[in-house]
Amino acid sequence: MRISDFWRLMDDEFGAGYSRVLSSSLVLAGVGGRTADDALAAGYSPRDVWLALCDVQDVPPERRLGRDIKPADKGSRTF
């Protein structure tokens, strides 16, 4: 998982504003008792940080991969 995927998942699940509050203040046992921001800075993978956040926040398994985004209808594209 890339860091951009991590932030997309965070924003989708918690909202753009609250995701930043969580990442900077919620201490996660799954990444050594660090906040998400500190864990990412310390070199933890974005995936491990995301899963630690999901565990603490009780994100259901069906939402841990993010929301389904329907592909654009190719017939409606204009060039």
C-alpha positions as a Markdown table, in Angstrom:
| # | Residue | x | y | z |
|---|---|---|---|---|
| 1 | Met | 0.0 | 0.0 | 0.0 |
| 2 | Arg | 1.3 | 3.5 | -0.8 |
| 3 | Ile | 0.9 | 6.4 | 1.5 |
| 4 | Ser | -1.6 | 8.0 | -0.9 |
| 5 | Asp | -3.8 | 4.8 | -0.6 |
| 6 | Phe | -3.5 | 5.1 | 3.2 |
| 7 | Trp | -4.8 | 8.7 | 3.2 |
| 8 | Arg | -7.6 | 7.8 | 0.7 |
| 9 | Leu | -8.7 | 5.1 | 3.0 |
| 10 | Met | -8.5 | 7.3 | 6.0 |
| 11 | Asp | -10.5 | 10.1 | 4.3 |
| 12 | Asp | -13.1 | 7.7 | 3.0 |
| 13 | Glu | -13.6 | 6.0 | 6.3 |
| 14 | Phe | -13.3 | 8.9 | 8.8 |
| 15 | Gly | -13.7 | 12.1 | 6.7 |
| 16 | Ala | -10.9 | 14.4 | 5.6 |
| 17 | Gly | -10.8 | 16.5 | 8.9 |
| 18 | Tyr | -11.3 | 13.7 | 11.4 |
| 19 | Ser | -8.7 | 11.4 | 9.7 |
| 20 | Arg | -6.0 | 14.0 | 10.4 |
| 21 | Val | -7.1 | 14.2 | 14.1 |
| 22 | Leu | -7.0 | 10.5 | 14.4 |
| 23 | Ser | -3.6 | 10.1 | 12.7 |
| 24 | Ser | -2.0 | 12.7 | 15.0 |
| 25 | Ser | -3.6 | 11.8 | 18.3 |
| 26 | Leu | -4.8 | 8.2 | 18.5 |
| 27 | Val | -2.1 | 5.9 | 20.0 |
| 28 | Leu | -2.0 | 2.5 | 18.3 |
| 29 | Ala | -0.7 | -0.5 | 20.2 |
| 30 | Gly | -0.3 | -2.4 | 16.9 |
| 31 | Val | 2.5 | -0.1 | 15.8 |
| 32 | Gly | 4.5 | 0.1 | 19.0 |
| 33 | Gly | 2.3 | 2.6 | 20.9 |
| 34 | Arg | 2.7 | 5.3 | 18.4 |
| 35 | Thr | 0.3 | 7.6 | 16.6 |
| 36 | Ala | -0.3 | 6.9 | 12.9 |
| 37 | Asp | 1.8 | 9.9 | 12.0 |
| 38 | Asp | 4.6 | 8.8 | 14.2 |
| 39 | Ala | 4.5 | 5.2 | 13.0 |
| 40 | Leu | 4.6 | 6.3 | 9.3 |
| 41 | Ala | 7.6 | 8.6 | 10.1 |
| 42 | Ala | 9.3 | 5.7 | 11.9 |
| 43 | Gly | 9.1 | 3.6 | 8.8 |
| 44 | Tyr | 6.1 | 1.4 | 9.5 |
| 45 | Ser | 4.3 | 0.4 | 6.3 |
| 46 | Pro | 1.1 | 2.3 | 5.6 |
| 47 | Arg | -0.8 | -1.0 | 5.4 |
| 48 | Asp | 0.3 | -2.0 | 9.0 |
| 49 | Val | -0.7 | 1.5 | 10.3 |
| 50 | Trp | -4.1 | 1.3 | 8.5 |
| 51 | Leu | -4.8 | -2.1 | 9.9 |
| 52 | Ala | -3.8 | -1.0 | 13.4 |
| 53 | Leu | -6.2 | 2.0 | 13.1 |
| 54 | Cys | -9.0 | -0.3 | 11.8 |
| 55 | Asp | -8.5 | -2.6 | 14.8 |
| 56 | Val | -8.7 | 0.3 | 17.3 |
| 57 | Gln | -11.6 | 2.0 | 15.6 |
| 58 | Asp | -13.6 | -1.2 | 15.0 |
| 59 | Val | -13.7 | -0.8 | 11.2 |
| 60 | Pro | -15.5 | -3.8 | 9.9 |
| 61 | Pro | -13.6 | -6.2 | 7.6 |
| 62 | Glu | -15.8 | -5.4 | 4.6 |
| 63 | Arg | -14.7 | -1.7 | 4.8 |
| 64 | Arg | -11.0 | -2.2 | 5.3 |
| 65 | Leu | -10.3 | -2.3 | 1.6 |
| 66 | Gly | -12.1 | 1.0 | 1.1 |
| 67 | Arg | -15.3 | 1.8 | -0.6 |
| 68 | Asp | -16.2 | 0.4 | -4.0 |
| 69 | Ile | -15.8 | 2.9 | -6.7 |
| 70 | Lys | -17.7 | 2.1 | -9.9 |
| 71 | Pro | -15.6 | 2.4 | -13.1 |
| 72 | Ala | -16.6 | 5.2 | -15.4 |
| 73 | Asp | -18.9 | 4.3 | -18.3 |
| 74 | Lys | -16.5 | 4.2 | -21.3 |
| 75 | Gly | -19.4 | 5.0 | -23.6 |
| 76 | Ser | -19.9 | 8.4 | -22.0 |
| 77 | Arg | -16.4 | 9.7 | -22.5 |
| 78 | Thr | -15.7 | 12.6 | -24.8 |
| 79 | Phe | -12.3 | 13.3 | -26.3 |
